[in-house]
Amino acid sequence: MIKKLIKYGSNLALAIDKGVLDILNIDDKTPLNISTDGKVLIVSPIRDHTRSKEFEAALEKTNNKFSKALRNLAQ
């Protein structure tokens, strides 16, 4: 499926088809996590706020502690 961004005030928006929303069981009240790996945009629904916050905290702690080692491994 190819989509184009649409103008929404001074921003751009991406319209998601109802079929996709139904498959993912998301609506206009579902919080979404938007991230990128630098090349692609990743949009995923957040199902459990507590678990998501715990994961993000653990990820930040790991990155802070092992960022140099992880950077070296990535090279």
N, C-alpha and C positions, 0 to 999 in steps of 0.2 A: 504494500500500500504506500503510495507516494502522497505526501501532504505538503502544503505550503503554510507558512505562518501567516496569520491575519493581524491587521492593525487593531489594537485594543487600547484606545486612548494614546498615551505616549509610549506604550509597550507593544510587544508582539505576543500573540497567543497561538496555541496549537489546539485545534478542535479535534476531539477524539470521538470517533463514531460510536453510536449507541451500542452496536454489536460488540465492540471491543470492551466498552464499559461493562456490559452485561457479563461477558466471559470472565472479566477480572473482578466482578462483583464490587465495583466502585461507583460512587456518585459524587455530586458536588460537595458533599460533606466529608468525604474520605481524605485524610491527610496523605499527601504524596511526598516522597523523598526524591529530590532531583539532584543527580550527581553527574560527574563526567570523568572519564579516564583521560581527557585531553583530546580525544578524537570523536567520541560518541556521547550523546546525551542519554542518560539512563533515568527513567521515571518509574518508580515503583511505589505501590501503596504501602502505607505503614499500618500494620495490623495490630501491633501491641506497643503502645507508647513506652511502657516501662522497659520492656525488653529492648526496644530500639535505643533508648537512652543508655541502658547498661552496655549494649554493644558498642555504641559510639564512644563511651567513656573508656572502655577496654581497648578499643582501637587507638584512641588518642594516647593512652598510657603506653601501649606497645610502640607506637610510632615515636613518642618522645624518648623512650628507653633504648630502642633498637634502630633508630632512623639511619644512623651511619652504616650499620651492618646490613640493613635492608637495601640501602643505596648501593653498597659494594656488591651485594648479591645480584642486583638488577643489571649491573654492568657487564 
